[in-house]
């Protein structure tokens, strides 16, 4: 039986390989021990990086640079506290929290002439931007109008907002006759959505008794009078929202709109 003779040229390589293998085995066993024992074993101190010192010529800390026009919370509304609290209530209102948040809203000085226009504008903007919550906003407005006594101001603000949104929508009939860009198309679609959202809120206010049937009929007659595609779309939306409730009190008006 022949025995393999050792190659003297390969012995240094084999010894170096074995030393590296033993070293790697010790490192892996140490890592496994740390994984079982957590970080109780000392890891070692990290080397400290270079320190930086600022010499401003005095012992006082350097002053911060302030901008000329800093941000201020709700500064554009004039009454930041009332506006902020009402916005927080509207952001949290749901079917379950309506009663509790209504009591919080009742504590605000809503009947104050300085606060009322901004609060009503906030209510209308939130309702038209979130039509899914329009029934909840309508019931909240009904209860606030009854407890605080702002029903006349609320209906007047609704009519003014309807006129403003409708006139803004009609402007795109002339704008789209010229050069059309993607920005103009986006703005026109957004104006349509806001107007439909406002009609949805008006119909919900009519269902809860805040808006009268005559006011809804007046809006429908205004839409029918112009007769363009945007107005007819708004009329169809309005009748789909409040046609059933309107037919119970003013069936003749609904019939006249349908045959026109």
C-alpha positions, 0 to 999 in steps of 0.5 A, spaced: 500 500 500 502 506 497 502 512 502 501 519 499 507 523 501 507 530 503 508 536 498 513 541 502 510 546 497 503 546 499 504 545 507 504 553 508 498 554 504 494 548 508 497 551 515 494 558 513 487 556 511 486 552 517 488 558 521 483 562 518 478 557 518 479 556 526 478 564 527 472 564 523 469 558 527 471 562 533 467 568 531 461 565 529 460 561 535 461 568 539 455 571 535 451 565 536 452 566 544 450 573 543 444 571 539 442 567 545 444 571 551 442 578 548 446 584 548 449 582 555 456 581 553 460 587 552 461 589 544 466 594 545 467 601 545 466 605 538 471 609 536 470 616 537 469 621 531 473 628 530 470 633 535 468 640 532 468 646 536 465 653 533 469 659 535 464 665 535 469 670 539 464 670 545 462 665 550 454 665 548 451 660 544 450 662 536 444 665 535 439 662 530 437 665 523 430 667 523 426 668 516 422 674 515 415 671 514 415 665 519 409 661 519 403 662 523 397 658 525 391 660 522 393 667 521 389 668 515 382 667 518 383 672 524 380 668 529 385 662 530 382 659 536 375 658 534 377 656 527 382 651 529 377 648 534 371 648 529 376 645 524 378 639 529 371 638 530 369 637 523 375 633 522 373 628 527 365 628 526 362 621 525 355 618 526 358 615 533 361 622 535 356 627 533 352 628 539 359 629 543 362 634 538 356 637 537 356 639 545 363 642 544 361 646 538 355 649 541 360 652 546 364 656 541 362 663 540 359 661 533 353 667 533 359 672 534 359 676 527 366 676 527 367 668 527 360 666 524 362 668 517 369 664 517 365 658 521 360 658 515 365 658 510 369 652 513 362 648 514 360 649 506 367 648 504 368 641 508 361 639 506 362 640 498 369 637 498 366 631 502 360 629 499 359 622 503 359 626 510 354 631 507 348 627 511 352 628 518 354 635 516 347 637 515 344 634 521 350 638 525 348 644 522 341 643 523 342 642 531 347 648 531 342 652 527 336 650 532 341 651 539 345 657 537 340 661 532 344 661 526 339 658 521 338 665 517 345 666 516 346 659 514 341 659 509 344 666 506 351 663 506 348 657 502 345 661 497 351 665 496 355 660 496 351 656 490 351 663 486 359 663 487 360 656 485 355 656 479 358 663 476 365 660 477 363 653 473 360 657 467 366 661 466 369 655 463 364 655 457 368 661 455 375 659 457 375 652 454 373 655 447 380 658 447 387 654 447 386 648 452 391 645 456 391 640 461 391 644 467 385 648 465 381 641 464 383 639 471 381 645 474 374 645 470 373 638 473 375 640 480 369 646 479 364 641 477 366 636 483 365 642 488 359 644 485 356 637 485 358 636 492 355 643 494 348 641 491 349 634 495 349 638 501 343 643 499 339 637 498 341 634 505 339 641 508 333 640 505 331 633 507 333 635 515 329 642 514 334 647 514 333 649 507 325 650 504 322 647 498 322 654 495 329 655 495 331 648 492 326 650 487 329 656 486 336 653 485 333 648 480 329 654 476 336 657 475 339 651 473 334 650 468 334 657 465 341 657 462 340 650 459 347 649 457 350 642 459 353 644 465 347 647 468 343 641 466 348 636 469 347 640 475 339 640 475 339 632 474 344 631 480 339 636 484 333 632 482 337 625 483 339 628 490 332 631 493 327 630 487 323 625 492 323 629 498 321 635 493 316 631 490 312 630 497 311 638 498 312 641 491 310 635 486 308 640 480 315 643 480 318 637 480 313 635 474 315 641 470 322 640 471 322 633 468 318 635 462 322 641 460 
